[in-house]
Amino acid sequence: MIKAVVWGENIHEQTSDVVAAIYPEGMHSCIAQALNADAGITATTATLQDADHGLTLARLDDTDVLLWWGHAAHGEVSDVVVDLVAEAVWGGMGLIVLHSAHFSKIFKKLMGTPCSLTWREAGERERLWVTTPGHPIARGLPDHFELESEEMYGEPFAIPEPLETVFLGWFQGGEVFRSGVTFRRGAGNVFYFQPGHETYPTYHDANIRKVLVNAVHWAAPAQPRRQHITEAPNRDVDEALEPITARGPKLHRPGEKGLR
């Protein structure tokens, strides 16, 4: 069973009547419901307002895939939590970054780029094309599908070259966007998926929900998570696999942690 956590900022649902009407229990709950409909996934939720944003070290250690939606309060996310999530991804936890979370601290940290783009909020029709047929994230989908209303995201998208581009989005105004892209960071699989503006019922759409279920299965680690991934131990001479004798001057003492 894949253990997923859906993290939501949970601000627009409380401040916008439009968003609250579409997602009365929150976008995070709607996404979790879609995932829990799959027999191979158990999904829970966490929000910005929870203690430690709901993402303690113990919970992250017990999470196979984390889904992240944010928009209005990227700066309010604790750097300590961001570092914990990054270390979990490097160790093998899957991460799915949704819509405006392209500007989240965790995505920018993992990408090492501005992650900027062009945008327009005009309720445009979006046509999503599967550009990598046969990819596990596109399993069971037609070669293209449409959303009646979405926020336009357009190129250039300031991200590193993706490992794979699974979806290409075309918008009614003429722009195109790499709407579904994958990365590998350390031992962790990362998927960015563009659809999901809060004033539209995107996460109720059957094709979008299928993408999310597929993505969770794809992102889940195939091997046990690596622990303490950021440690850099100093191997003493007597720990070498073959006999060696230390020689030459030394900057560090035996067992010293070294400079970071």
Secondary structure, DSSP 8 states (H G I E B T S, - for coil): -EEEEEEE---HHHH-HHHHHH-TT-HHHHHHHHHHTSTTEEEEEEETTSGGGG--HHHHHT-SEEEEE-SS-GGGS-HHHHHHHHHHHHHT-EEEEEGGGGGSHHHHHHH-S----EEEEEEEEEEEEESSTT-GGGTT--SEEEEEEEEEEES---S---SEEEEEEEETTS-EEEEEEEEEETTEEEEEE----TTS-GGG-HHHHHHHHHHHHHHS-SS---SSTT------GGG-SS-----S--SS-TT-----
